[in-house]
Amino acid sequence: MRYLALACDYDGTIAHDGRVADTTIEAFVRLRNSGRKLILVTGRELDDLMRVFSRLDLFDRIVAENGALIYTPSTKEEKLLGERPSEDFIRDLARRGVGPTSVGRVIVATWEPHETTVLETIRDFGLELQVIFNKGAVMVLPGGINKATGLSVALADLGLSPHNTVGVGDAENDHAFLHLCECAVAVANALPMVKEKTDLVTAGDHGKGVEELIDRIISTDLSELEGSLARYDIALGHDAAGHELQIKPYGTNVMLAGSSQGGKTTLATGLIERIIEKEYQVCIIDPEGDYSELEKVVVLGDGNRPPSTSEAIELLAKPEQNIVINLLGIRLEHRPAFFAELYPRLQELRAHTGHPHWIIVDETHHMMPSDWNPASLTLSQDTYGVMLIMVEPEHSSAAVLSIVDTAIAIGEAPDKTIRQFCEAIGQEPPQIEPIDLEKGEALLYSPRNQKTPIWFRSLPPTGRRRRHHRKYAEGEIPPENSFYFRGPEAKLNLRAQNLVVFMQLAEGVDDETWLHHLKRGDYSDWFRRIIRDEELADETAQVERQILSAKDGRKQILSAIERRYTAPA
């Protein structure tokens, strides 16, 4: 379910001449019975609203006074988002002939044509107040407060995101909160300027239009509007003709796959940045510490401390909070079990709140290897908002690949990557000429509606991304990427799963073994390909080219590592 809340204006929207029809109230009951929340967003003062409308109990929150007051009907709790102007200011308005005037908890309201006098009085008092207009009404509020700010607070109280909210209104003071909502709706009697800015205009006016909207939400979750909701689309890059390629922020599952050093992390980081910029909540499962430097995220876990599922869910309950779950502290063989514990909790949170909007699983084969059985998890074709990042699709579960509708291949042999993906999901692969892609280049393939992959150049990350050194110092690099001290006759099989272990083993192996790998250039090759540290690799390559004793070569290379990486305490 995408839309879990409906935010409604009162006058001119659910109410006609100040009254709400019984059929509209019945529609509200139907919406609540569907498991969704109701929020009333009005310019009216709370006491006035209570006099004209007796069914505030149907609403989970009331945003009154044009955003300045949040009221919870079930507890009768009031929360003020600002302070009312001084009594001197209110008296001076009366002295200047402004009236009739009403004064709420925060708001001071009057009518046109007094707006000029109101503005002059604000200026003369030197106050940071704003004037908001609504079909002849003139409302004075503290600066920065409007229906959008009030709705944001109400949604946060309920643990919901604006991206899971439909808003419906009719007048100019509704612009702000309608723009905040993922889907903005105007009733048929709305002002033309409001209709122009919304995603849907109902056939019915006032309450009839809201009833129509509610029935559509319940029956289709407004899925028929998905194609027209383009303002939140996420940019991928540009195709050969310069056209921008985008993905939908909802209902999409992405696979990003390709060879190491092909730019997967760079492409993924840029894409994640743009998802976060649109204020969608992300949960990144990060086996190698690649995403710990992202902005606007909280990182759980490190090489010394495994992450906690409960802590992750607690943070994600706040829709504005993005998290990275760092798995460096969890052994490779234990990661599928951790994921099997975490994923159902994420799905449960989504069912109640609609977020996290994106679950991003890097090194997917760590969590869902090819022999992984998802029977115990809820993994169906209705799954959405999942991004799977991997090297080769054949090493990941076919069951999870079957939910992918957008495949992105990068690096060497992208034709092989797409072929493996198609074979895993039981589909005939497209005809692709063999090609090696440069960094920043990718092929986009949608198996459900596309015959030929599309070449594109991805948009780079906007933030400065620093290498996360500690993951290589203390984390667990998978076996296939670890360094093995074997010696000239392969009598040894000493695995270095990180740089700390590498240094420990290097100090203990015999000179013959050390020099064997030194002369072959194995150390610089590992630092370049796996550790991805060009400076360390270059410095090590210089040592490898020199004629040094085992003692001197060992000392120089280990010193180079120590200068760049900090071992755990």
Buried (B, 14 or more C-beta within 10 A) or exposed (E): EBBBBBBBBBBBBBBBEBEBBEEBBEBBEBBBEBEBBBBBBBBBBBEBBBEBBEBBEBBBBBBBBBBBBBBBBEEEEEBBBBEBBEEEBBEBBEEBEBEEBBBBBBBBBBBEEBBEBBBEBBEEEEBEBBBBEBEEBBBBBBEEBBBBBBBBBBBBBBBBBBBBBBBBBBBBBBBBBBBBBBBBBBBBBBBEEBBEEBBBBBEBBBBBBBBBBBEBBBEEBBEEBBEEBEEBBBBBBBBEEEEEBBBBBBEBBBBBBBBBBBBBBBBBBBBBBBBBEBBBBBBBBBBBBBBBBBEEBEBBBBBEEBBEBEBBBEBBEBBEBBBBBBBBBBEBEEBBEBBBEBBBBBBEBBEEBBBBBBBBBBBBBBBBEBEBEBEEBEBEEEBBBBBBBBBBBBBBBBBBBBBBBBBBBBBBBBBBBBBBBBBBBEEEBBEBEEEEBEBBBBBBBBBEEBEEBBBBBBBBBEEEBEBBBBBBBBBBBBEEBBBBBBBEEEEBEBEBBBBBBBBBBBEEBEEEBBBBBBEEBBBBBBBBEBBBBEEBBEBBBEBBEEEBEBEEBBBBBBEBBEEBBEBEE
